[in-house]
Amino acid sequence: MGLLDGIGRHLGGVLAPLFDEAVLHRAGPDGTSDEPVRARIDGVREAGEEPGLPGRLMRAIVLTPGLPPNPDDEITLAGIRHRIVAVETDPAGSHALIQGRPV
């Protein structure tokens, strides 16, 4: 599998100029740590059908040079901080599809 090792990192490097700057706020045992990432909003929809949750659901693509985000994390993208509620990872490790709600 030597040929495929690190392919996600290389794909992310090629695609990075097409993505916006963002900050991933990783939750950990010692509090949160901020990590700069590249991300792009894929869509926003009203999701008021779920009682008790804010009405907007944002979907974004996040380039993942390291570990992918998880639902305990938050992301600031386009000046808005979102709580991550769902994460789908790419098998090659180049990106993650996330869904988030405004904090």
C-alpha positions as CSV (number, residue, x, y, z in Angstrom):
1,M,0.0,0.0,0.0
2,G,3.0,2.3,-0.3
3,L,1.7,4.1,-3.3
4,L,-1.5,5.2,-1.5
5,D,0.2,6.3,1.7
6,G,-0.4,9.9,2.4
7,I,-2.6,10.4,-0.7
8,G,-5.1,12.3,1.4
9,R,-2.5,14.8,2.6
10,H,-1.4,15.4,-1.0
11,L,-5.0,15.9,-2.3
12,G,-5.6,18.3,0.6
13,G,-2.5,20.3,-0.4
14,V,-3.6,20.6,-4.0
15,L,-7.2,21.7,-3.0
16,A,-6.3,24.1,-0.2
17,P,-6.2,27.3,-2.3
18,L,-9.9,26.7,-3.2
19,F,-11.0,26.6,0.4
20,D,-11.4,29.4,3.0
21,E,-9.5,29.9,6.2
22,A,-11.3,28.5,9.3
23,V,-10.5,27.7,12.9
24,L,-11.3,24.2,14.3
25,H,-11.9,24.4,18.1
26,R,-10.9,20.9,19.3
27,A,-12.4,19.8,22.6
28,G,-9.9,17.9,24.8
29,P,-9.3,16.9,28.4
30,D,-7.4,20.2,29.0
31,G,-10.0,22.4,27.4
32,T,-10.2,23.5,23.8
33,S,-7.3,24.1,21.4
34,D,-7.6,26.1,18.2
35,E,-6.3,24.6,15.0
36,P,-6.2,26.5,11.7
37,V,-7.8,24.5,8.8
38,R,-9.2,25.1,5.3
39,A,-12.9,24.7,4.8
40,R,-15.7,25.6,2.5
41,I,-19.4,25.9,3.2
42,D,-21.3,23.4,1.1
43,G,-24.8,24.6,2.0
44,V,-27.1,26.0,4.7
45,R,-30.7,24.9,5.2
46,E,-33.4,25.6,7.7
47,A,-33.9,22.7,10.0
48,G,-36.6,23.9,12.3
49,E,-38.3,20.6,12.2
50,E,-36.1,19.3,15.1
51,P,-37.6,20.7,18.3
52,G,-35.2,22.4,20.7
53,L,-32.4,23.0,18.2
54,P,-31.5,26.2,16.3
55,G,-33.1,26.5,12.9
56,R,-30.1,26.6,10.6
57,L,-28.0,23.5,9.7
58,M,-24.7,24.2,7.9
59,R,-22.8,21.6,5.8
60,A,-19.1,22.1,5.1
61,I,-16.1,20.4,3.7
62,V,-13.1,20.5,5.9
63,L,-9.6,19.6,4.7
64,T,-8.0,17.3,7.3
65,P,-4.2,17.2,7.3
66,G,-4.4,15.4,10.7
67,L,-7.2,13.9,12.7
68,P,-10.7,14.7,11.4
69,P,-13.1,16.8,13.6
70,N,-15.5,15.0,15.9
71,P,-19.0,16.0,17.2
72,D,-17.4,17.4,20.4
73,D,-15.6,20.1,18.4
74,E,-16.7,23.5,17.0
75,I,-15.6,25.4,13.9
76,T,-15.5,29.1,13.1
77,L,-16.1,29.6,9.4
78,A,-17.0,32.8,7.6
79,G,-17.1,34.6,10.9
80,I,-19.7,32.3,12.5
81,R,-19.0,29.7,15.1
82,H,-20.8,26.3,14.7
83,R,-21.1,23.3,16.9
84,I,-20.4,20.2,14.9
85,V,-23.2,17.7,15.1
86,A,-22.2,15.1,12.4
87,V,-19.0,14.1,10.7
88,E,-18.4,11.9,7.6
89,T,-14.8,11.1,6.8
90,D,-13.1,10.5,3.5
91,P,-11.5,7.0,3.2
92,A,-8.3,8.7,1.7
93,G,-8.1,11.0,4.7
94,S,-8.1,14.2,2.6
95,H,-11.3,15.8,4.0
96,A,-14.4,15.5,6.2
97,L,-18.0,16.4,5.6
98,I,-19.4,18.1,8.6
99,Q,-22.8,19.4,9.7
100,G,-23.0,22.1,12.3
101,R,-25.4,24.5,14.1
102,P,-24.7,28.1,15.1
103,V,-23.5,28.5,18.6
